[in-house]
Amino acid sequence: MNGVMPERRSWRALWQEALRFERQAALPAQMALLERNMPVALWGTALTAWVCATCLAWPLQQPMAYLWALWVSGVSAVGWWCGRHLNGQIPLREGALRYARLLRAVWVMQGVSWGALAWLFIQPAQPASTVLVLGTLGGLTSAGLAVLGASWPLSVAFWMSCTLTTASGLLRVDDPVHATLALGVLTYLGAMTVFSYHTARMAQRSIDLHRENERLVGQLRDQTRRAHEARQLAEEAGAQADAANRAKTVFLASVSHDLRQPLHAAGLYLSALTRMGWQGRAAYLLGQVEASQAAANDMLNTLMDFSRVDAGVVQARMTPFALQPVLHRLVQELAPWAEEKGLALRLRDTLCVVHADPALVEMVVRNLLLNAIRYTERGAVLLACRRRSGQAWIEVWDTGVGIPRHQQEAIFQEFHQLGNPERDQRKGLGLGLAIARGLVRAMNVALTVSSVPGRGSVFRLQLPLSTAPLTDVRTTDLPSSSSLQGLKVLLIDDDERVRQAMGELLSDWGCWCEVAESAESACGLLQRFEPDVIVCDHRLREGRSGVQAVEYLWSRLQRRVPSVLVTADTANERLREAHASGLLLLHKPVPAARLYEVLTRLGERQQASSTTG
């Protein structure tokens, strides 16, 4: 702030700024700042007046000074009382303007009153009176810089009224010394005017900075509030998504269970009918029924695979195995379907040996091949394997519709399908890739996709190579040729249709089959029947589980009879409980060949146990 004025402004503009409050936008803030110190300033002025009056009245023998001090105190009291009544209006523009005008009137009266000291009490014969008056006025006006500095019009009003009155009082004395002092007082007025201008400008900057800080704090609070609201909305959306996901899981479990029960019974009846040797149109119709049931079974098996992955009960059993037999078996399995669509399904032979779970790898590749065949209308599907960076990359290439880049992650979500708004069942349920992604995570390997819309896609499954000795890997156990003749089977199921169908099928296979709807009713059969194998539904009435029923029968028989659980349930908790029991688990609808295989194996185990015993 070099120079007298920091800005090049006309004297007329400065004079108007010094005399008028109306142009000051920060007037309410200035008055609020002054109002805090005003009571102390007014009463401090009154106290100073009494001290000055005492000095004049006692050493200088001028008792009229007490009347002057009483007048100054009265002016201070009036200013304090009026200020209290206008205090509540200061935050408003009009209220601040009234308060500013009141203060100017009060401090002009104070300035004139203090300047009157030079008129009333300076005596040429008493030099001490001049020293006392000028010293007091100098200290008072300096203190006024701190009190009134926030408002330049108030400072100028006080100093001009005080110094001009004082200078005229000094000039009243016909003395060169007092005339010189009057000139000094006027010079002091000019200096204090400049100082007060700079002080007011600094106060104005402080007020502006405070207002800017308040604005920024307000913005920060607003942003914080909006962020908090956004977080609450996100949490609510997350809770709703979790609730929807739980509802979806419960719905799938209920629907899957309710559908599997009649399909399971229907499959058992169809197996029994097939053995009756139908010919001609009856055999044709029976084949069509079996094909329809097989399609429904495939859809439900897909739901079951998804439920197992979603439940987290899939555990990878990593072992070294050769890829070629697995890939060859898949191509042989799916080649007829590809031929029906006019597609060529090709396999590029490989000698790679990988370290992974062979059953899970087979499920992943099967889903990738099924997805490729579904979405390819012409051309070919290629299954190949290549070595790259110490890994085996199983690749499924197709010449299908392709996948847009923004959809290449979404296709791994459940029930998400491209180009199937009509939900054509021939294109599946939209779960194949979701199941593949879940199985890949269980093995802790990678599955990626690259695609060009209109030209095709390639899915890559990355598996670690292995140099360890190969184990005897079979993804499914081959059925035994052992006969079931005479095998005693205890069947527990709360569905009468299932009991009847399975009872007829087992009897047709030569088994001695006893059926019961609960573990308690099965106990009544144990007096005349000791089973070799227990086949139990996993979800029974009254909230009982198959695991509980089997353990109850084991306790009554006092031995662990080979047992198998059959379930149509897809609920995560039920699946985890079944897998934790260690019992063999079959998912409804159970193919007759699979049931025959399992019973043969358990029967052999029971026979071996009895022989050993």
C-alpha positions in Angstrom: 0.0 0.0 0.0 2.6 2.5 -1.1 1.5 6.1 -1.6 -1.5 7.9 -0.2 -4.2 6.1 -2.1 -3.9 2.5 -3.3 -6.1 3.2 -6.4 -6.4 6.0 -8.8 -9.7 7.4 -7.9 -11.0 11.0 -8.1 -11.1 13.1 -5.0 -14.8 13.5 -5.5 -15.4 9.8 -5.5 -13.3 9.4 -2.3 -15.2 12.2 -0.7 -18.5 10.6 -1.5 -17.3 7.3 -0.2 -16.2 9.0 3.1 -19.6 10.6 3.6 -22.1 8.0 2.3 -23.0 4.5 3.5 -25.4 3.6 0.8 -22.8 2.4 -1.7 -21.2 -0.1 0.6 -22.4 -3.6 -0.1 -20.7 -5.0 3.0 -22.5 -2.5 5.4 -24.3 -5.2 7.5 -21.0 -7.0 8.1 -19.2 -3.8 8.9 -21.9 -2.8 11.4 -22.0 -6.2 13.0 -18.2 -6.0 13.5 -18.5 -2.5 15.1 -21.5 -3.5 17.2 -19.4 -6.0 19.2 -17.0 -3.3 20.5 -19.4 -0.3 20.6 -20.6 -0.7 24.2 -17.0 -0.8 25.5 -16.0 2.1 23.3 -18.9 4.3 24.4 -18.5 3.6 28.1 -14.7 3.7 27.8 -15.1 7.2 26.3 -17.3 8.3 29.3 -14.7 6.9 31.7 -11.9 8.8 30.0 -14.0 12.0 30.1 -14.3 11.7 33.9 -10.6 11.0 34.3 -9.8 14.1 32.1 -12.3 16.2 34.0 -10.7 15.2 37.3 -7.3 16.3 36.1 -8.7 19.6 34.9 -10.8 20.3 38.0 -8.3 19.4 40.7 -4.7 20.5 39.7 -5.9 23.2 37.2 -8.8 24.5 39.3 -11.4 24.1 36.5 -14.5 22.5 38.1 -16.7 23.1 35.1 -14.9 20.1 33.6 -17.3 17.8 35.6 -20.3 19.2 33.7 -18.5 18.6 30.4 -17.8 14.9 31.5 -21.5 14.5 32.4 -22.4 15.7 29.0 -20.0 13.2 27.3 -21.4 10.4 29.5 -25.0 11.4 28.4 -24.1 11.2 24.8 -22.5 7.8 25.4 -25.6 6.6 27.2 -27.9 7.8 24.4 -25.7 6.0 21.8 -25.7 2.8 23.9 -29.4 2.8 24.4 -30.3 3.4 20.8 -27.8 0.8 19.7 -29.5 -1.9 21.8 -32.8 -1.2 20.2 -31.4 -1.4 16.7 -29.2 -4.5 17.4 -31.7 -7.0 15.9 -32.0 -5.1 12.6 -28.2 -5.0 11.9 -28.2 -8.2 9.7 -30.6 -6.5 7.3 -29.5 -3.9 4.8 -32.0 -1.2 6.0 -31.3 -1.9 9.7 -27.6 -1.7 9.2 -28.0 1.7 7.4 -30.1 3.1 10.3 -27.5 1.8 12.8 -24.7 3.4 10.8 -26.4 6.8 10.7 -27.1 6.6 14.4 -23.4 5.8 15.1 -22.3 8.7 12.9 -24.5 11.1 14.8 -23.3 9.8 18.2 -19.6 10.0 17.2 -20.0 13.4 15.6 -21.4 14.6 18.9 -18.6 12.9 20.7 -16.0 14.5 18.4 -17.5 18.0 18.9 -17.7 17.4 22.6 -14.0 16.3 22.9 -12.9 19.1 20.5 -14.7 21.6 22.8 -12.0 20.9 25.4 -9.8 23.3 23.4 -12.5 26.0 23.6 -13.4 25.5 27.2 -10.3 24.5 29.1 -7.1 25.6 27.3 -5.7 28.7 29.2 -2.6 30.5 27.8 -1.5 31.1 31.4 -1.6 27.4 32.1 0.6 25.5 29.6 -0.3 22.3 31.4 -3.9 22.7 30.2 -2.8 22.7 26.6 -0.6 19.6 27.1 -3.4 17.8 29.0 -6.1 18.5 26.3 -3.9 17.7 23.3 -2.5 14.6 24.9 -5.9 13.3 25.8 -7.3 14.1 22.3 -4.3 12.4 20.6 -4.8 9.2 22.6 -8.6 9.2 22.1 -8.4 9.7 18.3 -5.7 7.0 18.0 -8.0 4.6 20.0 -10.8 5.6 17.6 -8.7 4.1 14.7 -9.1 0.7 16.3 -12.7 1.1 17.3 -14.1 2.8 14.1 -11.6 1.5 11.5 -14.0 -1.0 10.0 -16.1 1.9 8.6 -14.3 4.8 6.9 -17.3 7.2 7.0 -17.5 6.8 10.8 -13.8 7.4 11.2 -13.8 10.5 9.1 -16.9 11.9 10.8 -15.4 11.4 14.3 -11.9 12.8 13.4 -13.1 15.7 11.4 -15.6 16.8 14.1 -13.0 16.4 16.8 -9.9 17.8 15.1 -11.6 20.7 13.3 -13.2 21.8 16.7 -9.9 21.4 18.4 -8.0 23.4 15.7 -10.5 26.2 15.9 -10.2 26.2 19.7 -6.4 26.5 19.4 -6.7 29.4 16.8 -8.9 31.2 19.3 -5.8 31.8 21.4 -3.9 34.7 19.9 -0.6 33.0 20.2 1.9 31.8 17.6 2.5 28.6 19.5 -1.2 27.6 19.6 -1.5 28.6 15.9 1.3 26.2 15.1 -0.4 23.5 17.2 -3.6 24.1 15.3 -1.7 23.5 12.0 -0.3 20.3 13.5 -3.7 19.1 14.5 -5.0 19.6 10.9 -1.9 17.7 9.6 -2.7 15.0 12.1 -6.3 14.9 10.7 -4.9 14.3 7.2 -2.6 11.5 8.3 -5.3 9.8 10.3 -7.7 10.1 7.3 -5.2 8.2 5.2 -4.6 5.6 7.9 -8.3 5.2 8.5 -8.8 4.6 4.7 -6.2 1.8 4.6 -7.6 0.3 7.8 -11.1 0.3 6.4 -9.8 -1.3 3.2 -8.1 -4.0 5.2 -11.3 -4.6 7.2 -13.2 -4.7 3.9 -10.9 -7.4 2.6 -11.2 -9.4 5.8 -15.0 -9.2 5.5 -14.9 -10.3 1.8 -12.6 -13.1 2.7 -14.9 -14.2 5.5 -17.9 -14.1 3.2 -16.0 -16.1 0.6 -15.0 -18.6 3.2 -18.7 -18.9 4.3 -19.7 -19.4 0.7 -17.1 -22.1 0.3 -18.1 -23.8 3.5 -21.7 -23.6 2.4 -20.7 -25.3 -0.9 -18.7 -27.9 1.0 -21.7 -28.6 3.3 -24.0 -28.8 0.3 -21.6 -31.2 -1.5 -21.2 -33.3 1.7 -25.0 -33.4 2.1 -25.5 -34.5 -1.5 -22.7 -37.1 -1.1 -24.3 -38.4 2.0 -27.7 -38.6 0.2 -26.1 -40.3 -2.7 -24.4 -42.8 -0.4 -27.7 -43.5 1.3 -29.4 -44.0 -2.1 -26.6 -46.3 -3.1 -26.9 -48.3 0.2 -30.7 -48.5 -0.3 -30.2 -49.6 -3.9 -27.7 -52.2 -2.7 -30.1 -53.5 -0.1 -32.8 -53.7 -2.6 -30.5 -55.5 -5.0 -29.6 -58.0 -2.2 -33.2 -58.5 -1.4 -34.1 -59.0 -5.1 -31.2 -61.5 -5.4 -32.4 -63.4 -2.3 -35.9 -63.4 -3.7 -34.6 -64.6 -7.0 -32.7 -67.5 -5.3 -35.8 -68.4 -3.2 -38.0 -68.3 -6.3 -35.6 -70.5 -8.3 -35.3 -72.9 -5.5 -39.1 -73.2 -5.0 -39.9 -73.4 -8.8 -37.1 -75.9 -9.4 -38.1 -78.1 -6.5 -41.8 -78.1 -7.5 -41.0 -78.9 -11.2 -38.4 -81.6 -10.5 -40.8 -83.7 -8.4 -43.3 -84.5 -11.2 -40.5 -84.7 -13.8 -38.6 -87.1 -11.6 -41.7 -89.3 -11.3 -42.4 -89.0 -15.0 -38.9 -90.1 -15.9 -39.2 -93.1 -13.7 -42.5 -94.1 -15.3 -41.0 -93.5 -18.8 -38.0 -95.8 -18.0 -40.5 -98.5 -16.9 -42.5 -98.1 -20.1 -39.5 -98.3 -22.3 -38.7 -101.7 -21.0 -42.1 -103.0 -22.1 -41.1 -103.1 -25.8 -43.5 -100.8 -27.5 -43.6 -100.9 -31.3 -44.7 -98.6 -34.2 -46.4 -95.4 -33.4 -46.5 -96.0 -29.7 -42.7 -96.3 -29.7 -42.5 -93.1 -31.7 -44.7 -91.2 -29.3 -42.8 -92.6 -26.4 -39.6 -91.3 -27.9 -41.1 -87.9 -28.4 -42.1 -87.8 -24.8 -38.7 -88.8 -23.7 -37.1 -86.1 -25.9 -39.4 -83.5 -24.4 -38.6 -84.7 -20.9 -34.9 -84.6 -21.7 -35.2 -81.0 -22.8 -36.9 -80.0 -19.6 -34.3 -81.9 -17.6 -31.5 -80.0 -19.4 -33.1 -76.7 -18.4 -33.5 -77.8 -14.8 -30.0 -79.2 -14.7 -28.7 -75.8 -15.9 -30.6 -74.1 -13.0 -29.1 -76.7 -10.6 -25.6 -76.0 -11.9 -26.2 -72.3 -11.4 -27.6 -72.8 -7.9 -24.5 -74.9 -7.0 -22.2 -72.2 -8.2 -24.2 -69.5 -6.5 -24.3 -71.5 -3.2 -20.5 -71.7 -3.3 -20.6 -75.5 -2.8 -18.4 -76.2 -5.9 -14.9 -77.1 -4.8 -12.2 -77.7 -7.3 -10.1 -80.9 -7.1 -7.0 -80.0 -9.0 -5.1 -82.8 -10.6 -2.9 -83.2 -13.7 -4.8 -84.7 -16.7 -4.6 -84.7 -20.5 -7.0 -82.4 -22.3 -7.4 -84.4 -25.5 -9.8 -87.1 -24.1 -12.0 -84.5 -22.5 -12.2 -82.2 -25.6 -12.8 -85.2 -27.9 -15.7 -86.5 -25.7 -17.3 -83.0 -25.8 -17.1 -82.8 -29.6 -18.6 -86.3 -30.0 -21.4 -85.3 -27.6 -22.3 -82.0 -29.3 -21.5 -82.8 -32.9 -25.1 -84.1 -33.7 -26.7 -80.8 -32.5 -24.2 -78.8 -34.6 -25.0 -80.9 -37.7 -28.7 -80.3 -37.2 -28.0 -76.5 -37.5 -25.8 -77.1 -40.5 -22.6 -76.2 -38.6 -19.2 -77.8 -38.7 -17.9 -78.6 -35.2 -14.1 -79.1 -35.5 -11.5 -80.1 -32.9 -7.8 -79.4 -33.2 -5.9 -82.2 -31.4 -3.7 -81.3 -28.5 -1.0 -83.0 -26.3 -1.4 -80.5 -23.5 -1.5 -81.8 -19.9 -3.0 -79.3 -17.5 -3.3 -79.0 -13.7 -7.0 -78.3 -13.0 -10.3 -80.0 -12.1 -11.2 -82.2 -15.0 -15.0 -82.3 -14.2 -15.1 -78.5 -13.9 -13.1 -77.9 -17.0 -15.4 -80.2 -18.9 -18.5 -78.2 -17.7 -16.9 -74.9 -18.6 -15.9 -76.0 -22.1 -19.4 -77.7 -22.6 -21.1 -74.4 -21.8 -18.8 -72.4 -24.1 -19.5 -74.9 -26.9 -23.2 -74.8 -26.3 -23.2 -71.0 -26.3 -21.2 -70.9 -29.6 -23.5 -73.4 -31.3 -26.7 -71.5 -30.1 -25.5 -68.1 -31.5 -24.0 -69.3 -34.7 -26.3 -69.7 -37.7 -23.8 -70.6 -40.4 -20.2 -71.4 -40.6 -18.3 -73.4 -38.1 -17.3 -73.8 -34.4 -13.7 -74.6 -33.6 -12.4 -76.1 -30.4 -8.6 -75.8 -30.0 -5.8 -75.6 -27.5 -2.5 -73.8 -27.7 0.5 -73.3 -25.4 1.3 -69.7 -24.5 3.4 -68.3 -21.6 3.5 -71.5 -19.6 -0.3 -72.0 -19.9 -2.7 -74.0 -22.0 -5.3 -71.8 -23.7 -8.5 -73.7 -24.6 -10.2 -71.6 -27.3 -13.7 -71.8 -28.7 -14.0 -70.0 -32.0 -17.3 -69.3 -33.7 -18.6 -67.4 -36.8 -21.7 -66.1 -35.0 -23.3 -62.8 -34.5 -20.5 -61.4 -32.3 -20.7 -59.4 -29.1 -20.5 -55.6 -28.8 -17.6 -54.3 -26.7 -20.0 -52.8 -24.1 -21.8 -56.1 -23.7 -18.7 -58.3 -23.3 -18.8 -58.2 -19.5 -22.6 -58.3 -19.2 -22.9 -61.6 -21.0 -21.4 -63.3 -17.9 -24.3 -62.1 -15.8 -27.1 -64.6 -15.1 -30.1 -64.5 -17.5 -28.4 -62.0 -19.7 -28.9 -62.9 -23.4 -28.1 -61.1 -26.6 -30.6 -61.1 -29.5 -33.2 -63.1 -27.7 -36.0 -60.7 -26.6 -38.6 -63.3 -27.2 -36.9 -65.7 -24.8 -36.6 -68.5 -27.3 -36.0 -71.7 -25.2 -33.8 -73.1 -28.0 -31.3 -70.4 -27.0 -31.2 -71.5 -23.4 -31.8 -69.6 -20.2 -28.9 -67.2 -20.3 -27.0 -69.1 -17.5 -24.3 -71.0 -19.4 -21.7 -68.2 -19.3 -22.6 -67.3 -15.7 -22.0 -70.9 -14.7 -18.7 -71.0 -16.6 -17.5 -67.8 -14.9 -18.4 -69.2 -11.4 -16.6 -72.5 -12.2 -13.6 -70.6 -13.4 -13.5 -68.7 -10.2 -13.7 -71.9 -8.2 -10.5 -73.1 -10.0 -8.8 -69.6 -9.7 -8.1 -69.5 -13.5 -9.1 -67.0 -16.2 -11.8 -66.8 -18.8 -11.7 -64.0 -21.4 -13.6 -63.1 -24.6 -12.7 -61.3 -27.8 -15.4 -60.5 -30.4 -16.1 -58.5 -33.5 -19.9 -57.9 -34.1 -21.0 -59.7 -37.3 -17.8 -61.8 -37.6 -17.8 -64.0 -34.5 -16.2 -64.5 -31.1 -13.5 -66.5 -29.3 -13.6 -67.5 -25.6 -10.3 -68.4 -24.0 -9.9 -70.6 -20.9 -6.4 -70.3 -19.5 -5.2 -73.3 -17.5 -1.7 -73.9 -16.0 0.3 -76.6 -17.7 1.5 -79.6 -15.7 4.5 -81.9 -16.0 3.4 -84.2 -13.1 2.4 -87.8 -13.7 -1.1 -88.3 -15.0 -3.8 -89.7 -12.8 -6.6 -92.0 -13.9 -9.1 -89.3 -14.6 -12.7 -90.1 -15.3 -15.2 -87.3 -15.3 -18.0 -89.8 -14.7 -18.0 -93.3 -13.3 -19.0 -96.0 -15.7 -22.0 -98.0 -14.8 -21.3 -101.4 -13.4 -22.6 -104.6 -15.0 -23.6 -106.0 -11.6 -27.2 -107.1 -11.2 -29.5 -105.4 -8.7 -31.4 -108.7 -8.2 -32.4 -109.0 -4.6 -31.0 -105.7 -3.5 -33.0 -104.4 -0.5 -33.7 -100.7 -1.0 -35.5 -98.5 1.5 -37.1 -95.5 -0.3 -38.2 -92.4 1.8 -40.0 -89.7 -0.1 -43.0 -87.5 0.8 -44.3 -87.4 -2.8 -46.7 -90.3 -3.4 -46.1 -90.2 -7.2 -42.3 -90.5 -6.7 -42.8 -93.4 -4.3 -45.0 -95.3 -6.8 -42.8 -94.6 -9.8 -39.6 -95.5 -8.2 -41.1 -98.5 -6.5 -42.2 -99.9 -9.8 -38.9 -99.2 -11.5 -36.9 -100.8 -8.7 -39.1 -103.8 -8.6 -38.7 -104.1 -12.4 -34.9 -104.1 -11.8 -35.3 -107.0 -9.3 -34.9 -105.0 -6.2 -36.8 -105.6 -2.9 -38.1 -102.1 -2.4 -40.0 -100.8 0.6 -41.3 -97.2 0.5 -42.1 -94.7 3.3 -43.1 -91.1 3.5 -41.0 -90.2 6.6 -38.2 -91.5 8.8 -40.7 -92.4 11.5 -42.9 -94.5 9.2 -39.7 -96.1 7.8 -38.7 -97.2 11.3 -41.9 -99.3 11.4 -40.6 -101.3 8.4 -37.3 -102.1 10.1 -38.9 -104.9 12.2 -39.3 -107.1 9.0 -36.9 -105.4 6.6 -33.3 -104.5 6.9 -32.2 -102.4 3.9 -29.0 -102.7 2.0 -29.3 -99.2 0.6 -31.3 -96.2 1.7 -32.6 -93.7 -0.9 -34.0 -90.6 0.8 -35.5 -87.3 -0.5 -33.5 -84.4 0.9 -36.5 -82.2 1.8 -39.2 -83.9 3.8 -42.2 -82.6 5.5 -42.3 -80.6 8.8 -38.9 -79.1 7.9 -37.0 -82.4 8.2 -34.0 -83.0 6.0 -32.8 -86.2 4.3 -29.6 -86.0 6.3 -31.5 -86.0 9.6 -33.7 -88.9 8.4 -30.7 -91.0 7.3 -28.8 -90.4 10.6 -32.0 -91.3 12.5 -32.3 -94.6 10.7 -28.6 -95.3 11.2 -29.0 -94.9 14.9 -32.0 -97.3 14.9 -30.0 -99.9 12.8 -26.9 -99.2 14.8 -24.8 -99.2 11.6 -24.1 -96.9 8.6 -26.1 -98.3 5.7 -24.9 -97.0 2.3 -27.3 -94.1 1.6 -28.0 -91.6 -1.2 -29.8 -88.3 -1.0 -32.1 -87.3 -3.9 -33.1 -83.6 -4.1 -35.0 -81.2 -6.2 -33.9 -78.3 -4.1 -31.7 -75.5 -5.3 -31.7 -73.4 -2.1 -28.1 -72.5 -1.1 -28.6 -73.6 2.5 -30.0 -77.0 1.5 -27.2 -77.6 -1.0 -24.5 -76.7 1.5 -26.1 -79.0 4.1 -26.3 -81.9 1.7 -22.6 -81.5 0.6 -21.4 -81.1 4.1 -23.0 -84.5 5.1 -20.7 -86.4 2.8 -23.6 -88.5 1.4 -23.9 -89.1 -2.3 -26.3 -86.5 -3.8 -28.4 -86.9 -6.9 -30.4 -84.1 -8.4 -34.0 -84.7 -9.6 -35.0 -85.7 -12.2 -32.5 -88.6 -11.9 -32.0 -90.5 -15.1 -32.7 -94.1 -14.8 -29.3 -95.1 -16.0 -27.7 -92.9 -13.3 -29.9 -94.3 -10.6 -29.1 -97.9 -11.7 -25.4 -97.1 -11.7 -25.5 -95.6 -8.2 -27.5 -98.5 -6.7 -25.1 -101.0 -8.3 -22.1 -99.3 -6.8 -23.7 -99.0 -3.3 -24.9 -102.6 -3.5 -21.4 -103.7 -4.2 -20.1 -101.6 -1.3 -22.7 -103.1 1.0 -21.9 -106.7 -0.1 -18.1 -106.1 0.4 -18.8 -104.7 3.9 -20.9 -107.7 4.8 -18.3 -110.1 3.5 -15.6 -108.3 5.4 -17.7 -108.2 8.6 
